[in-house]
């Protein structure tokens, strides 16, 4: 699906405010149980691990990321975010949060991905070829290439991915507090 450029640009500016809206809805609507926590939090941790793996391979605007998770899917940070959101909705024990997260992903994140891919096409001439080999959001089962680039903690830290960990920790603490 292609979004009109003015819309994609407008929602790109709304990405952070929409995140605050999601946090408020999450805090207000959450009714976790021990069972929902035991199912949802591991799902969120999986998503967080995918984000961390991607951040350790991503050198923004310097080199086209094709190693690590980028050999399986073009947007592993967004895939990880989606998995974190699914896990939090399950942990919160509210289907409404899942619908809200899905709507925000579709209406905000997909246009942002479209803008980012346009930027990458301009920045890296090899992006089009990469995009033909690697799907945008549904990972391949095998890597598209075997590159000798390893995960680097220094890159993870440079990309400040630890902030996602802190956010998940805060959300998990809130859910645990609400459940007990």
The 8 nearest C-alpha neighbors of each residue, nearest first, counted from 0:
[[1, 2, 109, 110, 113, 3, 105, 112],
 [0, 2, 3, 113, 110, 4, 109, 7],
 [1, 3, 110, 7, 4, 0, 6, 113],
 [4, 2, 6, 5, 7, 1, 110, 8],
 [3, 5, 7, 6, 8, 2, 114, 110],
 [6, 4, 8, 7, 3, 9, 2, 10],
 [7, 5, 9, 8, 3, 4, 10, 2],
 [6, 8, 110, 4, 10, 9, 5, 11],
 [7, 9, 11, 5, 6, 10, 4, 12],
 [10, 8, 6, 11, 12, 7, 5, 13],
 [9, 11, 13, 12, 7, 107, 8, 6],
 [12, 10, 8, 13, 14, 9, 111, 7],
 [11, 13, 10, 9, 14, 8, 15, 16],
 [14, 12, 10, 16, 11, 15, 17, 9],
 [13, 15, 17, 11, 12, 16, 10, 18],
 [14, 16, 18, 17, 13, 19, 12, 11],
 [17, 15, 19, 18, 13, 14, 20, 12],
 [18, 16, 20, 14, 19, 15, 13, 21],
 [17, 19, 15, 21, 16, 20, 22, 14],
 [20, 18, 22, 16, 21, 17, 23, 15],
 [19, 21, 17, 23, 18, 22, 24, 16],
 [20, 22, 18, 24, 19, 23, 25, 17],
 [21, 23, 25, 19, 20, 24, 26, 18],
 [22, 24, 20, 26, 25, 21, 27, 19],
 [25, 23, 21, 27, 26, 22, 28, 20],
 [24, 26, 22, 23, 28, 27, 29, 21],
 [27, 25, 23, 24, 29, 28, 22, 173],
 [26, 28, 24, 25, 29, 23, 22, 30],
 [27, 29, 25, 24, 26, 30, 93, 96],
 [30, 28, 91, 25, 26, 27, 31, 93],
 [31, 29, 91, 92, 28, 32, 177, 93],
 [32, 30, 91, 92, 178, 90, 29, 35],
 [31, 33, 35, 178, 34, 36, 30, 92],
 [32, 34, 36, 35, 37, 178, 31, 175],
 [33, 35, 37, 32, 36, 38, 31, 90],
 [36, 34, 90, 32, 38, 37, 33, 39],
 [37, 35, 90, 39, 33, 34, 38, 40],
 [36, 38, 34, 35, 39, 40, 33, 41],
 [37, 39, 35, 36, 40, 41, 34, 90],
 [40, 38, 90, 86, 89, 36, 42, 41],
 [39, 41, 43, 42, 36, 86, 38, 90],
 [42, 40, 44, 43, 39, 38, 45, 37],
 [43, 41, 86, 45, 39, 40, 44, 46],
 [44, 42, 83, 86, 40, 46, 45, 41],
 [43, 45, 47, 41, 46, 42, 48, 40],
 [46, 44, 48, 42, 43, 47, 41, 49],
 [47, 45, 79, 82, 83, 43, 49, 44],
 [46, 48, 44, 50, 45, 49, 79, 51],
 [49, 47, 51, 45, 50, 46, 44, 52],
 [48, 50, 52, 46, 79, 47, 51, 53],
 [51, 49, 76, 47, 79, 53, 48, 52],
 [50, 52, 48, 54, 53, 49, 47, 55],
 [53, 51, 49, 55, 50, 54, 48, 150],
 [52, 54, 50, 56, 51, 55, 68, 75],
 [55, 53, 155, 51, 57, 56, 52, 50],
 [54, 56, 155, 150, 151, 154, 52, 53],
 [57, 55, 53, 54, 150, 67, 64, 58],
 [58, 56, 54, 64, 59, 55, 53, 154],
 [57, 59, 61, 62, 60, 56, 64, 154],
 [58, 60, 61, 57, 62, 63, 64, 158],
 [59, 61, 62, 58, 122, 63, 119, 123],
 [62, 60, 59, 58, 63, 122, 57, 64],
 [63, 61, 58, 60, 64, 59, 123, 57],
 [62, 64, 65, 123, 61, 126, 60, 58],
 [63, 65, 57, 66, 69, 62, 56, 58],
 [64, 66, 69, 70, 63, 67, 146, 144],
 [67, 65, 70, 69, 146, 64, 148, 68],
 [66, 68, 69, 70, 56, 53, 65, 52],
 [67, 69, 70, 71, 53, 75, 66, 72],
 [70, 68, 65, 72, 66, 71, 73, 67],
 [69, 71, 142, 143, 66, 65, 68, 67],
 [72, 70, 139, 138, 142, 69, 68, 133],
 [71, 73, 138, 69, 134, 133, 74, 135],
 [74, 72, 135, 69, 134, 133, 75, 136],
 [73, 75, 77, 76, 72, 135, 136, 78],
 [76, 74, 78, 77, 72, 79, 53, 73],
 [77, 75, 50, 79, 78, 74, 80, 53],
 [76, 78, 80, 79, 75, 74, 81, 50],
 [79, 77, 75, 81, 80, 76, 82, 136],
 [80, 78, 46, 50, 82, 76, 49, 77],
 [81, 79, 77, 83, 78, 82, 76, 46],
 [80, 82, 84, 78, 79, 83, 77, 85],
 [81, 83, 46, 85, 79, 84, 80, 43],
 [84, 82, 43, 46, 80, 86, 81, 85],
 [85, 83, 87, 81, 82, 86, 88, 80],
 [86, 84, 82, 88, 87, 83, 81, 89],
 [85, 87, 39, 43, 42, 89, 83, 84],
 [86, 88, 90, 84, 89, 85, 39, 91],
 [87, 89, 91, 85, 97, 96, 86, 90],
 [88, 90, 39, 92, 86, 87, 91, 35],
 [91, 89, 39, 36, 35, 87, 92, 88],
 [92, 90, 31, 29, 88, 89, 30, 93],
 [91, 93, 89, 31, 90, 30, 35, 88],
 [94, 92, 95, 91, 96, 88, 29, 89],
 [93, 95, 97, 96, 98, 88, 92, 89],
 [96, 94, 98, 93, 97, 99, 88, 28],
 [97, 95, 99, 94, 98, 88, 93, 100],
 [96, 98, 94, 100, 88, 95, 99, 101],
 [97, 99, 101, 95, 96, 100, 102, 94],
 [100, 98, 96, 102, 101, 97, 95, 103],
 [99, 101, 97, 103, 102, 98, 96, 104],
 [102, 100, 104, 98, 99, 103, 97, 105],
 [103, 101, 99, 105, 104, 100, 106, 98],
 [104, 102, 106, 100, 107, 105, 101, 99],
 [103, 105, 108, 101, 102, 107, 106, 100],
 [104, 106, 102, 109, 103, 107, 108, 101],
 [105, 107, 103, 104, 102, 108, 109, 110],
 [108, 106, 103, 10, 104, 110, 109, 105],
 [107, 109, 104, 111, 110, 105, 112, 106],
 [108, 110, 112, 105, 111, 107, 113, 104],
 [111, 109, 7, 113, 112, 108, 107, 2],
 [112, 110, 108, 114, 113, 109, 11, 7],
 [111, 113, 115, 109, 110, 114, 116, 108],
 [112, 114, 110, 116, 111, 115, 109, 117],
 [115, 113, 111, 117, 112, 116, 118, 110],
 [114, 116, 118, 112, 117, 113, 111, 119],
 [115, 117, 119, 113, 118, 114, 112, 120],
 [118, 116, 114, 120, 115, 119, 113, 121],
 [117, 119, 115, 121, 116, 120, 122, 114],
 [120, 118, 122, 116, 121, 117, 123, 115],
 [121, 119, 117, 126, 118, 123, 122, 116],
 [122, 120, 118, 119, 123, 117, 124, 126],
 [121, 123, 119, 120, 118, 124, 60, 126],
 [122, 124, 125, 120, 126, 119, 121, 63],
 [125, 123, 126, 120, 122, 121, 127, 119],
 [126, 124, 123, 128, 127, 129, 120, 63],
 [125, 127, 129, 120, 128, 123, 124, 130],
 [128, 126, 130, 129, 125, 131, 120, 124],
 [127, 129, 131, 130, 126, 125, 132, 124],
 [128, 130, 126, 132, 127, 131, 133, 125],
 [131, 129, 127, 133, 128, 132, 126, 134],
 [130, 132, 128, 129, 133, 127, 134, 126],
 [133, 131, 129, 130, 143, 128, 134, 70],
 [132, 134, 130, 72, 131, 73, 129, 71],
 [135, 133, 72, 136, 73, 137, 138, 130],
 [134, 136, 73, 72, 74, 137, 133, 130],
 [137, 135, 134, 72, 74, 138, 78, 73],
 [138, 136, 134, 135, 72, 139, 78, 71],
 [139, 137, 72, 71, 136, 134, 140, 135],
 [138, 140, 71, 141, 72, 142, 137, 134],
 [139, 141, 138, 142, 71, 143, 137, 72],
 [140, 142, 139, 143, 71, 70, 138, 144],
 [141, 143, 70, 71, 144, 139, 145, 140],
 [144, 142, 70, 132, 71, 141, 133, 145],
 [145, 143, 142, 146, 70, 66, 65, 141],
 [146, 144, 147, 142, 143, 66, 70, 148],
 [145, 147, 148, 66, 144, 65, 67, 149],
 [146, 148, 149, 145, 66, 67, 144, 150],
 [149, 147, 146, 66, 150, 67, 56, 145],
 [150, 148, 151, 147, 56, 67, 66, 55],
 [149, 151, 55, 56, 152, 52, 148, 67],
 [152, 150, 55, 153, 154, 149, 155, 56],
 [151, 153, 155, 154, 55, 156, 150, 157],
 [152, 154, 156, 151, 155, 157, 55, 158],
 [155, 153, 157, 55, 151, 156, 152, 158],
 [154, 156, 55, 152, 54, 158, 153, 157],
 [157, 155, 159, 153, 154, 158, 152, 160],
 [156, 158, 154, 159, 155, 153, 160, 152],
 [157, 159, 155, 156, 160, 154, 54, 57],
 [160, 158, 156, 157, 161, 162, 155, 163],
 [159, 161, 162, 158, 163, 155, 156, 51],
 [160, 162, 164, 159, 163, 165, 156, 155],
 [163, 161, 165, 160, 164, 159, 166, 167],
 [164, 162, 166, 161, 165, 160, 167, 47],
 [165, 163, 161, 167, 162, 166, 168, 47],
 [164, 166, 168, 162, 163, 167, 169, 161],
 [167, 165, 163, 169, 168, 164, 162, 170],
 [166, 168, 170, 164, 169, 165, 171, 163],
 [167, 169, 165, 171, 166, 170, 172, 164],
 [170, 168, 172, 166, 167, 171, 165, 173],
 [171, 169, 167, 173, 172, 168, 166, 174],
 [170, 172, 174, 168, 173, 169, 167, 175],
 [173, 171, 169, 175, 174, 170, 168, 176],
 [174, 172, 176, 170, 171, 175, 177, 169],
 [175, 173, 177, 171, 176, 172, 178, 31],
 [174, 176, 178, 172, 177, 173, 171, 179],
 [175, 177, 173, 174, 179, 178, 172, 171],
 [178, 176, 174, 175, 179, 173, 31, 30],
 [179, 177, 175, 31, 32, 176, 174, 33],
 [178, 176, 177, 175, 32, 33, 174, 31]]
